[in-house]
Amino acid sequence: MNDIRKLRWRCRRGMKELDVLLERYLEARYPEAKAAEREAFERLLDAPDPELAALFFGRIEASEPVIADVVERIRTGG
């Protein structure tokens, strides 16, 4: 498990919209998330900004169900 400060830093992206979505999820959902969800979120942070934007704004779908679930939680704020 990553240190929350390191994850917060990794949430800082080149697009303000991504910053807001990722940081909101990190603060609201990540602390109580199960290990698989945490791992999926951390893997999402490895993706380049254009891919993240496409996922969050519905232009592409995640190929893995666990990633798709996290993307949906981030998109809906839940």
C-alpha positions as CSV (number, residue, x, y, z in Angstrom):
1,M,0.0,0.0,0.0
2,N,1.2,3.4,-0.9
3,D,1.6,6.3,1.5
4,I,-1.4,8.6,1.1
5,R,1.0,11.6,0.5
6,K,2.6,9.9,-2.4
7,L,-0.8,9.0,-3.8
8,R,-1.9,12.6,-3.5
9,W,1.1,13.7,-5.4
10,R,0.4,11.1,-8.1
11,C,-3.1,12.5,-8.4
12,R,-1.7,15.8,-9.6
13,R,-2.0,15.7,-13.3
14,G,-1.7,18.1,-16.3
15,M,-5.4,18.6,-16.4
16,K,-7.3,20.3,-13.6
17,E,-10.3,18.2,-14.2
18,L,-8.3,15.0,-13.6
19,D,-6.8,16.5,-10.4
20,V,-10.3,17.2,-9.0
21,L,-11.7,13.8,-9.9
22,L,-8.7,11.8,-8.6
23,E,-8.2,13.8,-5.4
24,R,-11.9,13.7,-4.6
25,Y,-11.8,9.9,-4.8
26,L,-8.6,9.7,-2.8
27,E,-10.0,11.6,0.0
28,A,-13.6,10.3,0.1
29,R,-13.3,6.6,-1.0
30,Y,-9.8,5.3,-1.0
31,P,-9.2,5.1,2.8
32,E,-12.2,2.6,3.2
33,A,-11.7,0.8,-0.1
34,K,-10.9,-2.9,-0.3
35,A,-7.4,-4.0,-1.4
36,A,-8.4,-4.8,-4.9
37,E,-10.1,-1.4,-5.4
38,R,-7.0,0.4,-4.0
39,E,-4.7,-1.6,-6.3
40,A,-6.9,-0.7,-9.3
41,F,-6.8,3.0,-8.4
42,E,-3.1,2.9,-8.0
43,R,-2.8,1.2,-11.4
44,L,-5.0,3.9,-12.9
45,L,-2.5,6.5,-11.7
46,D,0.1,4.9,-14.0
47,A,-2.0,5.7,-17.1
48,P,-1.2,8.8,-19.1
49,D,-3.5,11.8,-18.8
50,P,-5.1,11.4,-22.3
51,E,-6.1,7.9,-21.4
52,L,-7.5,8.9,-18.0
53,A,-9.5,11.7,-19.6
54,A,-10.9,9.3,-22.2
55,L,-11.9,6.9,-19.4
56,F,-13.5,9.4,-17.1
57,F,-15.3,11.3,-19.9
58,G,-16.7,8.2,-21.5
59,R,-14.7,8.1,-24.7
60,I,-13.2,4.7,-24.0
61,E,-14.0,1.9,-21.6
62,A,-11.7,0.1,-19.3
63,S,-10.8,-3.4,-20.4
64,E,-10.7,-4.9,-16.8
65,P,-13.9,-5.0,-14.7
66,V,-12.1,-3.9,-11.5
67,I,-10.7,-0.8,-13.3
68,A,-14.1,-0.1,-14.8
69,D,-15.6,-0.2,-11.4
70,V,-13.1,2.3,-10.0
71,V,-13.5,4.6,-13.0
72,E,-17.3,4.6,-12.5
73,R,-16.9,5.4,-8.8
74,I,-14.6,8.3,-9.7
75,R,-16.9,9.5,-12.4
76,T,-20.0,9.4,-10.1
77,G,-18.3,10.6,-6.9
78,G,-19.3,7.3,-5.2
